[in-house]
Amino acid sequence: MLDEHEFRRHCDEALDDLFKALNRATAAHDFDPDMVSGALQIAFDEPPGKFVVSPQTPVRQVWVSAHSRSFKLDWDAARQAFVLADTGQTLKEMIGAAMATHLGEPVTL
């Protein structure tokens, strides 16, 4: 298991990378990413909705709230990414797929 310092470093890098990718994608899609108190929020106007990506330091996971569900991603040292065990998707891939489902169009991050 990662120590707290390693987790925070990896999490900060992952959220920063995702935030930058989301900002680039706003030119092609209707949503608004925002960092609020260490969590990344993605707000949608049409259809209305919100996703939240937040670090969970005590359990060393990144949690994503999307589509009325909670997804828990663990650090994968081999892939150097937070990964959803059920699907093998990285955080960025998982968010892109969830956004595509929500918006009804492909989203590339």
FENDA-V516711 format. One record per residue. RES is the residue in one small letter. OMEGA is omega in degrees with one decimal (999 if undefined). D_CENTER is the distance of its C-alpha to the mean C-alpha in Angstrom with 2 decimals. Layout:
BEGIN
RES,OMEGA,D_CENTER  RES,OMEGA,D_CENTER
END
This chain:
BEGIN
m,177.0,20.62  l,170.5,19.21  d,-173.8,21.07  e,-179.5,19.47  h,179.1,19.93  e,179.4,18.34  f,-178.4,15.28  r,-179.9,14.92  r,179.5,15.56  h,-178.8,13.04  c,179.1,10.28  d,179.0,11.56  e,-178.6,11.72  a,-179.6,8.23  l,177.5,6.92  d,179.0,10.05  d,179.2,9.71  l,179.6,6.51  f,178.3,8.49  k,178.6,11.53  a,178.3,10.54  l,178.8,9.66  n,176.9,12.97  r,-176.0,14.80  a,-179.1,13.85  t,178.4,15.19  a,-175.7,18.61  a,-174.6,18.40  h,-176.4,16.50  d,174.2,16.98  f,-177.3,14.04  d,176.1,13.57  p,179.7,10.66  d,174.2,11.86  m,-178.1,11.54  v,176.5,13.60  s,176.8,15.04  g,178.4,12.39  a,177.7,9.52  l,178.4,7.41  q,177.4,8.88  i,-177.6,9.13  a,179.7,12.74  f,175.5,14.72  d,-177.3,18.51  e,-12.2,19.64  p,-177.8,19.04  p,176.8,18.10  g,177.8,14.90  k,171.5,11.96  f,176.5,8.39  v,177.7,7.49  v,-175.3,4.93  s,175.8,7.90  p,176.4,9.80  q,-172.9,12.71  t,-177.1,15.32  p,-179.0,18.20  v,177.5,16.73  r,178.8,14.73  q,168.5,11.51  v,179.9,7.89  w,178.2,7.96  v,173.4,6.16  s,-178.9,9.00  a,178.2,9.59  h,179.4,13.07  s,178.9,14.82  r,175.3,13.31  s,178.9,11.49  f,-177.3,9.64  k,-177.0,10.23  l,179.3,9.25  d,177.5,12.08  w,176.0,12.97  d,-175.9,15.01  a,-179.4,17.59  a,-178.8,19.06  r,-177.9,16.00  q,-177.6,14.86  a,169.9,11.20  f,-171.2,9.17  v,174.3,10.23  l,-174.0,10.54  a,-176.8,14.32  d,-173.7,15.38  t,-175.5,14.40  g,-179.6,13.99  q,171.0,10.87  t,178.6,8.77  l,-178.1,5.01  k,178.6,5.86  e,-179.1,8.47  m,178.9,7.06  i,178.1,5.12  g,179.5,8.45  a,179.1,10.51  a,178.2,9.52  m,178.3,10.21  a,177.2,13.31  t,-178.4,14.48  h,-175.6,14.24  l,-179.1,15.94  g,177.9,18.27  e,-180.0,18.00  p,177.5,16.40  v,177.6,13.40  t,179.2,13.21  l,999,10.72
END
